[in-house]
Amino acid sequence: MNANNFSLRHLDVHTHTHFPAYDGDREDVMSRAREQGIGMIQIGSNIKTSKEAVLLAEQYNDGVWACVGLHPIHTHETFHDEHEGVEEPEEFDIEQLKDLSTSKKVVGIGECGLDYFHIKKEEDKMIQKKVFKDHIKLAHELKKPLMIHCREAYTDLIQIIKEEKEFLNECPGVIHFFCGTTEEAKDLLELGFYFTFGGAITYPKRKNGTDYEEVIRLIPIERLFSETDAPYVAPVPHRGKRNEPLFVLEVEKKIAEIKDVSPEIVSRIIIENAQKVFGI
């Protein structure tokens, strides 16, 4: 597809418009975002969806990129989502991921990490930890940043990163959809990581949830990204609907409000951050 008229003004750093949730109107979804200058990084969650992420990115001359990896919940029998179309667990396949990474459209490794929310057996944690370490080493070898997923596992995640510190690149990567504490954010900042935030920051504060405003105020804007994680977690005023990259504009507005700067400043700095981290 010709992208000569595309001008990058905003970035959805973590989206999944290659998932089956968009099979009926994918081109329309992509066009709505691109008309607003929204670039997208399509994120793989296993070999199949990683291939699809790369194939979608390769349809565009500019403004669409991909990350390839194995999501922690797909390393063992656990929860599967119909929007994603992944049904069976799989083993970490370094050769296939290396092969996919030869595409100039691949700008990162992941999503990978730890997710204890759907854990069924204690040994599942051990599998996730090993596969996460494998991703760290692969990202180091390929000199690409990590796209990290973490849910209810920040203590173990930070410990592993510290143990594997020798394999971190100068810019180690991004913590996608960060939902940890300010102390965990400080630890990850010191380790060189960047952070993405999505639709959840537009929701009312939960009693026992992450205080997104406090965390976002803590993290320098030069270490922040916006995301949608589409098709999940649509921001207000679209909450409850299928998410899409266009809605990243609402996330940028909320970050700007919290940081007390204009949305234009937020979008400009996010693009600058993307150039540093992903080379785009």
N, C-alpha and C positions, 0 to 999 in steps of 0.2 A: 504494500500500500504506500502511496506517495505521501510524504510528510513534509514537503517543501514549505508549506504554509504554517507549520507548527512552530510556535515560539514558547519555550519553557518558562513559565511564570510561577508555577506552583508544583508541589510534589506530594504524591501519595506514595510513601516509601514502603508500604506493605499492603498489598492487595491481592485478591485471588479471582480476577475476572475470567480466568481460564477454567474455573470450576463449573460443573454442570448447572449450577444455579443461574447461569447466564446463557445457557444453550439456546434459549428462545430469542434473545435480543442483545447478544454480545456486541455486535457492531454498533448498535445504537448507544449502548452504555459507554463504549470506548469513545464514540464521537462526541457525546455530551461533555465528557471530561476534557478531551483534546481541544474542543472549541474554546474552552476557558484557559487553555495553556497549562493543563494539569498533566505532568509526567507521572508515570506509574512504574513501580517495580513489582513484577508478578512473582509471587513466592511459591515455590514448590513445597510439597509436604511428604512426598515419597517419589520413587522413580517415575511413575506414570505422570503425576501432576507436575513434576519438575520438567519432564519432556514437554508437556503441554504449555508450561510457562515460557519455556524457551521458544517454542514454535509460535506462540502468540507474539512475543517480543520481536521475533524475526520478521513478522508481517509488516512492521513499521520501520521506516528509515531512521526515525528519531523519536525520542520521548517515551519509549517503552523498553524496559529492561527486565532481567530475571535473576532470581536466586534459586539455587538447587540444593536439596538436602532431604533429610528424613526426620519428620516431626516426631518428638518423643512418644506421643500416644500411638504411633504406628510401628513401634518396635516390639510390641507384644499385644496380646488379645486385650482389647479395651473398647472404649466408646468410639463409635463411628458415626459420621454425620452425612445425611443424604445430600446436603448441598455440595459436599466435597467429592463424593463418588468413590471413596476409598473403603474397601471392605475387609481386606486381609492384612495382617501384619507382615513385615518383611525385614530381612537382614540388611545391615549397612553394606552397600555395594560401592566401594571406593572407585572401582574401575569405571562403572557407568557414570558416576558423578564427575569423575575426571574427564570423561569423554564429552559429557554435556557442557562442561566448563570451558571447552575449547571454543565455544561460540563467543564472539565478541560482545554479545548481548548479556552474558552472565557476569554480574558485578558483585556477587556475594555467595556465601555458602550458608544454607539454611532454608526453611527454618529448622533449627535444631535446639536442643537444650534439655530441660527437665520439666515434667508436668505430673505432679502427684495427685491432682484433683480426681482423676479417674482410676487411680491405682487399685488393682484387685488383689495383687499378691506382693509380698515384700521383695521377692526376687525381681519383680518388674523394675524396681528402683535401680537395682544393680545393672540391668540391661541398659536402662536409659543413661546411666552414668558412663558406662563404657562407650556407648555410641556417641555421646556428647564429646568425650575425649577424642574419639576418632575424627569428629568434625573439626575440632580445634586443630589437630595435626594436619588435616587436609587443607584447611584455610591457610595455615602457615606455609605449607608446601606451594600452594597456588598463589600466595600473596594476595588473597582476597579477604574482605571483612566478613565476620560472622553475622548472621541474622538470628538472634537468640530469642527463643520462646521460653518463658518461665512462669509456672503457675504453682503456687503453694510449695515452692522448693528453693527459695532464694538463699537460704543458709547453705545448702549443699551446692548450689550453683556457684556461689562466690568461693567456696572452699575449693572446688574443682578448678576454677579459673586461676586461683592463686597457686595451686599445685602444678598447673600446666603453664605457668607464666612464661617459661622459656620459649613456648611455642606461639605466644601472642605476637601478632604483627604490630608494627608501630602504631597503626590505627586498628585496634582489635575488632571493632565492630559495633553493633547496635543491639540494645535490649529493646525488643519489640513489645509494645503494649505494657510498659512498665507499670506494675501494680504493687510494688514493695513499699518499704518504709523509707523515711528520709535517711536513716542510718545505712540502710542497704544501698540507697542511691549514692551516698558519699563513698562507700566502699568501691562501687562500680565506677564512679567518676575517677577515683584515684588510680584505678586499673586502666583508664583510658577510654572507657566506653561512652557511646552516645545513647540517646534514649528516644523512643517514639511514643507518641500519645495519640489516642483515637477518640471515638465517639463517647466513651465513658466519662471523659472529663466534662462533658456538657450536661451530665445527669446530676440530680440532687445528691448531696453528700450522704453516703450511707454511714450509719452509726459505727460499724466496725470495719468499714472499708478503707481503702487508701485515700488519704487526704491529697487529692490531685493538685489542688491549688498550692498547698505547702510544698509539695515535691517540685512542681514546676517553677515556683519562685526560687527554690534552692538551686536548680540546675541552670547553669549559664545558657543563654539562648544560643550560643555558639556550639552547644552540644545537644540541641533539640531537633527532632523531626516531627512532622505530622503524618498521620496514616489513617486509613479507614478500616483495615482488616476485612474489607468487603468479601463476602456478603454479610458479615456479622456486625453487630454492635453499631447500628446506625445512630448518628448524633441527633440531638434535638435540633430542628423540629421534625425529624424523620424517624424518630425512635419507634421501634416495633415493625418498621418496614425493612425490606431487603436493602442493605447498604450498597453504595456504589462510589467509585472514585470522585465523582462530582462533589460529593458531600464532604470531602476533605476541606473545602472552603470554610465550613462551619467549625471545624477543628482549629484551623488557623485563627479564626476570629476569637475563639475562646482562649487560645494561647496568648493572643495579643492583649485580650482583656486582663488576663492574669498578670502578664508581664508589664502592663500599662504602656504599651507601645502600639503603633498602628499595625493593622494586618499586612500592609505593604512591607513594613520592616521585617515582620515575621517571615513572610514568603521569600523575601530576598535573602535573608540569612540562611533559611533552610536550603535554598539552592546552593549557596556558598558551602554549606556543610556537606551537601551531597557531592560537590566537586572534590572535597577533601577526602571523604570516606569512600565513595564509590567511583570516583573518577569520571563523573558524568556532568 
